[in-house]
Amino acid sequence: MKYLRQFCIILLVSALGEGLHILLPLPVPASVYGLVLMLGALASGILKLEQVEEAADFLVEIMPVMFVPAGVGLLEAWGDLQPIWLPVVLITILTTVIVMVVTGRSTQFVIRKDRGKIRMINFIENSLFFGAALSLAGYEVGLLLKKKFKMALFNPLLIAILCVMGMLQLMQVDYKTYNAGGQYISYLLTPATVCLAVPLYRQLTLLRKNLKAVVIGIVSGVLASMVSVLIFAKLFGLSHSEYVTLLPKSITTAIGMGVSEELGGLVTITVAVIIITGVLGNVIAEAVLKVAKIEEPIAKGLALGTSAHAIGTSKAMELGPVEGAMSSLAIAVAGLLTVIAASVFAGFM
């Protein structure tokens, strides 16, 4: 009963976030509104940590699974992505690494300086939970491979997406049929994002202590994203619409879609690139952080949240509580800063 009560509170905060999203004319997703409301309620004492803690920890722990349906959705965007796939892939890889390194290194520099992150059978087509079950099975395979081989290449999220894609192609099941069940996992994404306020609340003291480093880190990361996309877009000779399509690549999908549409970009490609960026950041995070010598937990978290949004944050949660909390913060702040910066940088090409 306790867990049901906690889950109901989280759903209520999520619903309030949805309401603000409808009422306020801002390109801010409902999940971010909910995160701010949850953090405010916890910080003000209106809501006690023990009233949501266990359910929130559970939802945050299983958050990577919720990105599997969105990742598999890349199948739908391939038609739009195919003509420019090479520059998009290269720009996505290079800018994701650049943003991750710049954000992490700049944050770490300030911290250390101040104190000295088939069509199959009818059963499948009519099964309500086929997509959800397949997603969970794919993620479990990823966890087993990661545990066995202990290699960054065997990232559970990446393995899950590839396994589900492969099974859908093998069984000739289309994405719409799969997502009829997979969407039930995706529905939990908003409550799970709201729950990121819990680890952030636990690290408020650390956040206040390192506020200057946090601000400089996120701002430098957003600027690195804008500048690197601009440079590579010019280098590859992309058109204006293709260029603005890539500007919001490092922020959460809900905000990125609005930015791309407002600037005249190709929204379907923006969604695909945002998902690719998140999965890529999740997979290469540990290697990039190690090579770039980003060692401070706050720096690691901000690097992941700024470069790879919520999917990167799920990786940050694996690295530690501080990394997860700072990555949660970066999702919201970097998203809002990108809305402003993208409008400015759109005029440079």
N, C-alpha and C positions, 0 to 999 in steps of 0.2 A: 504493500500500500504506500509505503514511504517513497519508493521509486516512481510510482504512478503519480503521486502528488508533485514530486520534483519535475517530472516530465511535463505535467500540465502547466506548471509555472513557466517553464521554458517556452512551451507553445504559446502561452498568453503573451509573453514578451515578444515572441516572433510575430504574433498577430498585430500587436501594437506597432511593430516595425513596418509591417505591410500597410497598416493604416496611414502612417506618416509618409510612406512612399507614394501612396495615392493622393494624399492631401497637399504635399509640398512639391512645387514644380522644380525639383532639383534632380540632377542625374546621379542620385545616390541610391544604391540598392537597398531593399528592405532589410537584408541581413546586416548591413552596416548600421542602419538605424537601430535595429534590435540589439546589436553589440553595444552601442553607446548607451541605450536605455538600461541594459543589464549591468554594465559597468557603473553607471550612475546610481542605480538602485543599490548595488553592493557597496559602493563607496560612501553613500549617504546613510546607510544603515536601514533603509526601507526594506531591503531584502538581506537576510542573513546567509552567509556562505553555505552553512549546513543545510539550507533549504533547497539548494540546487546542486550541491557539490558532486555527489555520486553520479547522478544522471548526466551532468555536464561532462565529467571526466570520461564517462562511457562513450558519449557522442563524439567527443574530441578524439578519443582513441581510435574509433572506427571511421573517422573522417575520410581517410584515403579511399575507402571503398565507394564513397558517394560520388567520386569523380570518374568512376569507370564508365557509366552510361554516357557522360559528356565526352569522354575521350573516344569512345566507340563512334560517337556522332560525327567524327571526322570523315567517315564513309560518305556522309551526305554532302560534305563540302568539297569533295575531291573534284567535281566537275568545274567549279569556279577556281580551285587552287591549281589545277593541272597546268595551265598555260604559263604560270609564273612560279612553279614549285621550287626551282633551283635557287633563284635569288631570295625567295621567302625563307627557305630552309637555312641558307647561309646567313642571311640577316638575323634570323631568329636565334641561331646558335651563337653567332659572334656577339650580338647585342646582349643576349642573356648573360653570357660570361662577363662581358664588360660591366654591365649593371651590377652583377653580383660582386665582382671584385672591387669596383669603385665604392659601392655602398659599404661593404665590409671593411675595406682598408681605411676609408676615411673615418668611419665610426671608431675603429680600433685605434687609429692614430690619435684622435682627440681623447679617448679614454686613457691611453697610456701617457699622453702628454700631461693631462690634468692630474693624474694621481702619481706621477713619476714613471656572428648566423643560415523452302524449299518447300526454299519451301520445304519444310520438314513435315512431320506427320501432324494431323489435326490437333493431337494432344498438345504439341508444342505451341502451335499458333493460338490455341484457345486457353492455354495455361496462364492464369493470372500472375503467377510469380516466376515464370520461366526466366525472364530477364534478370530478376533479382537473384535467383538461385545460381544462374550462370555467372553473374558478376562476382558473387561471393566465392564460388568455386574457383574462378580464375585468380582471385586475390589470394586464396588459400594456397594455390599452386605457387604463386609468387613468393609467399612467406616461406614455404618449404624449400624452394630453390635458394632463396637468400640465406636461410639457416644452414643449408648444406654446403654451398659454395663460398659464402661470405665475400661475395664480389659485388661492387657497386652496379655492375651491369645487370645483375639479377634484382632490379628494383621491383618490389611487389606490385606497385601501381602500373608500371610499364608492362610487366609480365601479364597482369590481369587484362589490360587493354588488348595486348597482342593475342592472348589466348581467346578472349571473347570474339575479337575480329575474325580469327582463324576458324573458330567453331561456327560462326554465322555464315562464313563463306562456304565451309565444308557442308553444312546442312542446308544451304541455300535459304536461309531465313533472313528476311529484310530487317533493316534497322527499326522500322515502325513496329513490327511484331515483337522484336526484342525489347524495345523501350516501353511497351505496354506493361511489362513487369519491372523493367529497370528503373522506370520513373519513380517507383516507390522508394528506392534507395535515394534518388536525387531529391525527393521531397524533404529528406532529413537534413539536406545541406544548409538550409536557412537556419533551423534550430541549432545545428552544430556550429555554424559561424557565430551565432549569437553567444554560444557557450565559450567562445574564445575570450570573452570578457572575464571569465573566471581565472584562467592563468595570468591574464594581464593584471587583474586586481591583486593577485598574490604578489606581483612584482612591482607594485606602485611605488614603494619606497626606493627601489633600485632605479626605476624610471625617473623619479624626481632627482635623484642623486646624479644621474648621467644625462640630464635633459639636453644640455648643449650638444653632447656627442650624438644623441638620438636625432635631433633636428638637423644637424649638419650631415649626418649619414644619409637620412632619407632624402633631403634636398639634393645632395650630390648624386644620389642614385637616380632620381627622377631626371635630373639634367643630363646625366650620362646616357640614359635611355633615349631622350629626345635628340641629343647631339649625334649619338652613334647611328640611330635610324636615319637621320638627315644625311650624314656622310655616306652611308652605304647605299641609300636610295639614289643619291647623285652618282655614285660610283657605278651602280648597275643600270643607270638610266631609266629608273621607274617614272611613271607618270605621276601627276599630282594626286589623283585619286588612289593610286596604289601606295604612294608615300604616306598619305594620311591614314590609310587602312592599317598601316603598321605602327603608327605612333602610340596607340594605347595597348600594345602587345603585352606589357608587363603588369597590367592591372586586372582586377577581377572582371569577369565577363559582363555582368550587369552594367557596370560603369563604362567599360570599353565599347560595348555596342552603341550606347548613347553618344559617346564621343565620336566614333567612326561615322555614324549616321549624320550627326550634326555637321561634321567637316566634309561630307560628301564622299566618304570612303565606301569600300565594298564590305558590308556588314558580315556576310557569310564567311569571307576570308578572315576578317578580324576575329570572329569567334574561333575559327580553326587555329589561327596563329596564337591566340591567348591560351588555348588548351595545350598546344604543342609546347609553348613557352613554359607553362606550369609543369608538364610532365618532364620536359628536358631539365628544368631547374631541379626538380625532385631527384632525377637520376644522377646528375653530375655534381650535385651540391658538395658532397664530402670530398670528392677529388679536387674540385675547384678551390674550395676553402683551404684544403691542405697545401696545394701548390702555391696559392696566393698568400700563404702563411697568415690566414685570418683565424685567430685563436680565441679572441675574447667572445664569450657567450652572447653578449649584447650585439656585437658586430655580426656574428653569424646569423642571429635571428633577423636583424634588419636587412642583411644582404639577401636572405631567402625571401622574406616578405615583399621587399621592394622589386626584386628581379623576377619572382615566380609566383606572386599573389597567393591565393589560398592553397593551391596544390603544393607550393613551396613551403607553406606554413605547416602542412601535415608532416613534411620532412623535418622541419624545425622542431616539432613536438617530439619526434624520435630522438633528437640530439639532446634535449634537456628542457626543463621548465622555463628557464630564462630565455633560451632561444625561441621557444614557442610563444611566450608572452610578447617579446619584442617583434616577432614576425607578425603576430596578430595586429599589433599597433601599426606596423608598416602598411598592411593591407589598406586600412582606412585612410591614413594620412597620405600615402603615395597615390592612392586613387584620386583623392580630391586635388592634390597638387598637379597631377597629370591632366585633369580636366582643364586647369588654367594654362599649364605649360603647352599642351597640345594646340590650344587655340592660338597661342603666340607663334609656335614653330610651324604651324600649317601655312603661314604666310611667307616662310623662307624658301618655298619651292613651288 
